[in-house]
Amino acid sequence: MNAEQQHSGRAGLAYGLAAYAWWGSAVPIYLHALSQGTWSADPMELLAQRVWFGLPLVLGLLALRGRMGELRAALGDRRMLGTLLVSSALLVANWFAFIWAVGNDRLLDSSLGYYLNPLVSVALGMLVLGERPRRLQLAAIGMCVVAVAWLTYQRGSLPWVAVTVALSFGMYGLVRKRATVKPMPGLCVELIILLPLMAGIYAALFSAGRAEILDGRPVQMGLMALSGVMIVVPLLWFAAAAHRLRLATLGMLQYIGPSGQFLLALYYGEALNRHTLATFVVIWIALGLYSWDAWRGTRGTG
């Protein structure tokens, strides 16, 4: 490996660490600050702000990079719009489940969902794309199914936050994999598609007098305006990392996000009973098997 490749690899690792650390710490801390305590913003308002403040930022970045042609091409492709309509629905489901979890002291469930996501992706690849998982991958998926079933039995109800987060994000990845549009213009189209829905949400909040942004407190309004940065910046870092790193390395980094959420949940005082802890332990073991099998497969292919 020459010096240029080493530099690229180090830069890719830095970008990847920054992206996943941001998702695992900065975003939940930011949402916790707005949804609990002094302000207690409605989860629907925090969801709408991601679109209202994210869309202008993404449009500006595309314009600065001279990539508006990619956006126009995606908007003019009816088949592409259909695909991105589905991905938009999955994205908003994932965002809402995560925002609701942070605001209702269920960050442990969100962490559980993002830990499950890699194995959900493997299962979806098997069921939808006809991919043939290896034995250890099947064993890992089976362990996770048993763990979630056990937790459901102990709680008396399905851990819907974890399941929604895992399924929505896994299916989102599957749908976006089939779309030929690049990440940034694709995200821009998704935000455009979601804009009317978010306008309706804000109209309902305004009429009910529940829109926190109307309070006019400078610190609160400034934090709310940062919602676009909170979603766009880590995506840029992730794209930079994906360009420079091997897929196996990027796959190992993805566990940073749910690990950060897990630690934050404990810091915020969420209860970790023995049944939930047992579920996490089983899933950590399953992920260890999956990661080792993925690493072994990568080594085997050279």
MIPA-393653 format. One line per 5 residues: number of its first residue (from 1); their letters; for each residue x, y, z of C-alpha. Coordinates in Angstrom, 3 decimals, padded with zeros to 6 digits. Example, Ala and Ser with C-alpha at 12.3 -4.5 7.8 and 13.67 -1.06 7.14 Angstrom:
1	AS	012.300 -004.500 007.800 ~ 013.670 -001.060 007.140;
***
This chain:
1	MNAEQ	000.000 000.000 000.000 ~ 001.488 003.328 -001.057 ~ 001.447 006.580 000.934 ~ -001.538 007.956 -000.986 ~ -003.609 004.842 -000.280;
6	QHSGR	-002.634 004.958 003.400 ~ -003.671 008.603 003.624 ~ -006.985 007.834 001.895 ~ -007.597 004.928 004.260 ~ -006.893 007.028 007.346;
11	AGLAY	-009.161 009.794 006.056 ~ -011.908 007.266 005.303 ~ -011.618 005.808 008.799 ~ -011.837 009.298 010.329 ~ -014.925 010.125 008.259;
16	GLAAY	-016.572 006.809 009.138 ~ -015.867 007.185 012.858 ~ -017.196 010.748 012.785 ~ -020.406 009.744 010.959 ~ -021.310 006.841 013.227;
21	AWWGS	-020.270 008.670 016.406 ~ -022.500 011.579 015.312 ~ -025.459 009.247 014.773 ~ -024.810 007.473 018.057 ~ -024.230 010.492 020.296;
26	AVPIY	-024.752 013.984 018.826 ~ -028.160 013.261 017.283 ~ -029.766 011.626 020.352 ~ -028.278 014.301 022.652 ~ -029.677 017.001 020.348;
31	LHALS	-033.136 015.396 020.233 ~ -033.140 014.802 023.983 ~ -032.412 018.493 024.580 ~ -035.387 019.542 022.452 ~ -037.894 016.867 023.443;
36	QGTWS	-037.437 016.801 027.217 ~ -037.053 019.341 030.001 ~ -037.563 023.029 029.262 ~ -039.032 022.802 025.756 ~ -040.634 019.371 025.298;
41	ADPME	-041.166 019.763 021.563 ~ -043.682 017.413 019.981 ~ -042.038 014.451 018.153 ~ -044.033 015.385 015.046 ~ -042.534 018.890 015.079;
46	LLAQR	-039.010 017.499 015.399 ~ -039.798 015.197 012.487 ~ -041.109 018.055 010.330 ~ -038.059 020.186 011.066 ~ -035.772 017.565 009.533;
51	VWFGL	-037.461 018.238 006.206 ~ -038.013 022.002 006.517 ~ -034.421 022.755 007.481 ~ -032.786 019.824 005.705 ~ -034.164 020.477 002.227;
56	PLVLG	-032.680 023.995 001.730 ~ -029.294 022.733 002.934 ~ -029.266 019.769 000.552 ~ -030.428 021.964 -002.348 ~ -027.659 024.449 -001.574;
61	LLALR	-025.000 021.729 -001.496 ~ -026.182 020.290 -004.818 ~ -026.121 023.765 -006.381 ~ -022.620 024.505 -005.035 ~ -021.316 021.224 -006.419;
66	GRMGE	-022.975 021.719 -009.790 ~ -025.148 018.626 -009.403 ~ -028.610 020.073 -009.940 ~ -028.794 018.154 -013.206 ~ -028.837 014.901 -011.213;
71	LRAAL	-031.769 016.213 -009.183 ~ -033.693 017.251 -012.299 ~ -033.044 013.842 -013.878 ~ -034.374 012.034 -010.801 ~ -037.457 014.267 -010.627;
76	GDRRM	-038.147 013.637 -014.312 ~ -037.951 009.836 -013.997 ~ -041.387 008.462 -013.056 ~ -040.050 005.049 -012.139 ~ -037.386 006.620 -009.948;
81	LGTLL	-039.987 008.801 -008.250 ~ -042.047 005.707 -007.461 ~ -039.042 004.040 -005.859 ~ -038.146 007.153 -003.862 ~ -041.768 007.528 -002.741;
86	VSSAL	-041.463 004.125 -001.062 ~ -038.053 004.974 000.416 ~ -039.469 008.282 001.716 ~ -042.213 006.443 003.599 ~ -039.666 004.082 005.148;
91	LVANW	-037.373 006.971 006.030 ~ -040.094 008.929 007.812 ~ -041.126 005.781 009.739 ~ -037.527 005.285 010.868 ~ -037.065 008.924 011.824;
96	FAFIW	-040.305 009.079 013.787 ~ -039.609 005.857 015.717 ~ -036.161 007.141 016.675 ~ -037.381 010.630 017.644 ~ -040.241 009.172 019.671;
101	AVGND	-037.850 006.777 021.428 ~ -035.506 009.588 022.483 ~ -038.355 011.744 023.757 ~ -040.004 008.920 025.707 ~ -036.983 007.358 027.423;
106	RLLDS	-036.856 004.394 025.041 ~ -033.375 004.902 023.645 ~ -032.460 001.351 024.670 ~ -035.124 000.060 022.290 ~ -033.750 002.244 019.511;
111	SLGYY	-030.259 000.921 020.195 ~ -031.594 -002.628 020.050 ~ -033.202 -001.884 016.681 ~ -030.009 -000.523 015.137 ~ -028.046 -003.514 016.453;
116	LNPLV	-030.587 -005.763 014.717 ~ -030.385 -003.853 011.441 ~ -027.382 -005.663 009.831 ~ -029.047 -009.030 010.316 ~ -032.398 -007.685 009.104;
121	SVALG	-030.563 -006.606 005.934 ~ -029.177 -010.136 005.504 ~ -032.666 -011.609 005.996 ~ -034.187 -009.187 003.475 ~ -031.469 -010.024 000.969;
126	MLVLG	-032.329 -013.688 001.376 ~ -036.106 -013.228 001.129 ~ -036.306 -010.494 -001.526 ~ -033.132 -010.731 -003.583 ~ -032.662 -014.499 -003.389;
131	ERPRR	-029.227 -014.168 -001.795 ~ -027.828 -017.275 -000.118 ~ -026.603 -016.527 003.391 ~ -023.913 -018.678 004.963 ~ -024.604 -020.974 007.910;
136	LQLAA	-023.271 -018.600 010.542 ~ -025.366 -015.778 009.118 ~ -028.480 -017.963 009.369 ~ -027.526 -018.913 012.921 ~ -027.093 -015.238 013.839;
141	IGMCV	-030.509 -014.348 012.365 ~ -032.107 -017.232 014.268 ~ -030.523 -016.079 017.533 ~ -031.942 -012.578 017.044 ~ -035.431 -013.908 016.297;
146	VAVAW	-035.329 -015.987 019.492 ~ -034.011 -013.008 021.503 ~ -036.776 -010.665 020.309 ~ -039.414 -013.374 020.872 ~ -038.090 -013.848 024.425;
151	LTYQR	-038.217 -010.116 025.121 ~ -041.755 -009.935 023.702 ~ -042.840 -012.769 025.986 ~ -041.273 -011.155 029.058 ~ -042.731 -007.709 028.325;
156	GSLPW	-046.096 -008.990 027.204 ~ -045.873 -006.854 024.061 ~ -043.698 -006.526 020.982 ~ -040.748 -004.099 021.342 ~ -042.270 -002.063 018.520;
161	VAVTV	-039.651 000.717 018.572 ~ -036.802 -001.757 018.030 ~ -038.722 -003.679 015.376 ~ -039.810 -000.506 013.552 ~ -036.287 000.948 013.588;
166	ALSFG	-034.708 -002.294 012.357 ~ -037.282 -003.118 009.666 ~ -037.725 000.428 008.339 ~ -033.982 001.067 008.064 ~ -033.283 -002.368 006.606;
171	MYGLV	-036.043 -002.007 004.015 ~ -034.933 001.557 003.287 ~ -031.453 000.273 002.468 ~ -032.953 -002.408 000.207 ~ -035.120 000.077 -001.704;
176	RKRAT	-032.293 002.601 -002.084 ~ -029.987 -000.168 -003.296 ~ -032.344 -000.682 -006.223 ~ -032.478 003.027 -007.036 ~ -029.774 004.235 -009.415;
181	VKPMP	-029.771 007.785 -008.048 ~ -026.794 008.858 -005.912 ~ -027.262 009.474 -002.140 ~ -027.405 013.284 -002.061 ~ -029.835 013.938 -004.974;
186	GLCVE	-031.827 010.906 -003.806 ~ -032.159 012.380 -000.311 ~ -033.174 015.705 -001.847 ~ -035.991 014.052 -003.812 ~ -037.133 012.226 -000.666;
191	LIILL	-037.277 015.507 001.249 ~ -039.240 017.141 -001.591 ~ -041.708 014.242 -001.541 ~ -042.129 014.590 002.233 ~ -042.534 018.380 002.167;
196	PLMAG	-046.368 018.458 001.715 ~ -046.819 015.980 004.576 ~ -044.574 018.030 006.850 ~ -046.431 021.206 005.872 ~ -049.639 019.506 006.975;
201	IYAAL	-048.060 018.493 010.284 ~ -046.932 022.041 010.974 ~ -050.345 023.431 010.020 ~ -051.962 021.088 012.553 ~ -049.429 022.026 015.242;
206	FSAGR	-049.906 025.756 014.580 ~ -053.699 025.491 014.788 ~ -053.439 023.557 018.061 ~ -050.932 026.032 019.510 ~ -048.366 023.250 019.982;
211	AEILD	-045.613 024.499 017.659 ~ -042.636 025.187 019.924 ~ -040.847 027.164 017.218 ~ -043.469 029.921 017.674 ~ -042.234 030.635 021.203;
216	GRPVQ	-039.467 032.707 019.683 ~ -036.737 031.873 022.211 ~ -033.431 032.429 020.368 ~ -031.597 029.387 021.771 ~ -034.489 027.063 021.045;
221	MGLMA	-035.024 028.430 017.525 ~ -031.302 028.154 016.832 ~ -031.257 024.520 017.946 ~ -034.294 023.722 015.833 ~ -032.690 025.341 012.787;
226	LSGVM	-029.743 022.966 013.237 ~ -031.921 019.948 012.416 ~ -030.896 020.115 008.765 ~ -027.220 020.061 009.697 ~ -027.843 017.125 012.042;
231	IVVPL	-029.005 014.893 009.179 ~ -026.906 016.174 006.266 ~ -023.419 016.442 007.823 ~ -023.118 012.765 008.887 ~ -024.438 011.677 005.482;
236	LWFAA	-021.619 013.624 003.797 ~ -019.083 012.051 006.146 ~ -020.545 008.603 005.512 ~ -020.364 009.085 001.734 ~ -016.709 010.153 002.061;
241	AAHRL	-015.974 007.076 004.189 ~ -017.768 004.696 001.828 ~ -015.673 006.034 -001.060 ~ -012.387 005.300 000.748 ~ -013.001 002.199 002.885;
246	RLATL	-013.633 -001.448 002.185 ~ -017.222 -002.521 002.759 ~ -016.143 -004.911 005.526 ~ -014.441 -002.082 007.427 ~ -017.476 000.151 007.018;
251	GMLQY	-019.642 -002.686 008.283 ~ -017.642 -002.949 011.494 ~ -018.005 000.776 012.140 ~ -021.815 000.653 012.047 ~ -021.941 -000.775 015.584;
256	IGPSG	-020.625 002.528 016.960 ~ -024.044 004.174 016.511 ~ -026.169 001.789 018.604 ~ -023.347 001.455 021.151 ~ -023.423 005.212 021.683;
261	QFLLA	-027.199 005.113 022.060 ~ -026.917 002.256 024.560 ~ -024.462 004.180 026.744 ~ -026.524 007.374 026.515 ~ -029.648 005.471 027.560;
266	LYYGE	-027.857 004.316 030.700 ~ -026.591 007.859 031.312 ~ -030.145 009.212 031.016 ~ -031.277 006.678 033.611 ~ -033.265 004.236 031.483;
271	ALNRH	-033.901 000.955 033.298 ~ -031.949 -002.040 031.983 ~ -033.612 -005.105 033.503 ~ -032.183 -008.607 033.238 ~ -034.507 -009.642 030.405;
276	TLATF	-033.537 -006.680 028.239 ~ -029.866 -007.175 029.082 ~ -030.122 -010.864 028.160 ~ -031.637 -009.858 024.803 ~ -028.759 -007.459 024.135;
281	VVIWI	-026.177 -010.110 025.077 ~ -027.678 -012.662 022.691 ~ -027.765 -010.091 019.880 ~ -024.166 -009.012 020.603 ~ -023.091 -012.665 020.327;
286	ALGLY	-025.067 -013.013 017.076 ~ -023.418 -009.876 015.683 ~ -020.017 -011.229 016.729 ~ -020.674 -014.415 014.745 ~ -021.955 -012.413 011.783;
291	SWDAW	-018.981 -010.039 011.815 ~ -016.459 -012.856 012.123 ~ -018.104 -014.719 009.236 ~ -018.131 -011.533 007.108 ~ -014.439 -010.898 007.907;
296	RGTRG	-013.574 -014.521 007.096 ~ -015.464 -014.284 003.796 ~ -013.597 -011.087 002.890 ~ -010.250 -012.709 003.696 ~ -011.210 -015.717 001.607;
301	TG	-011.933 -013.594 -001.447 ~ -008.584 -011.883 -001.197;
***
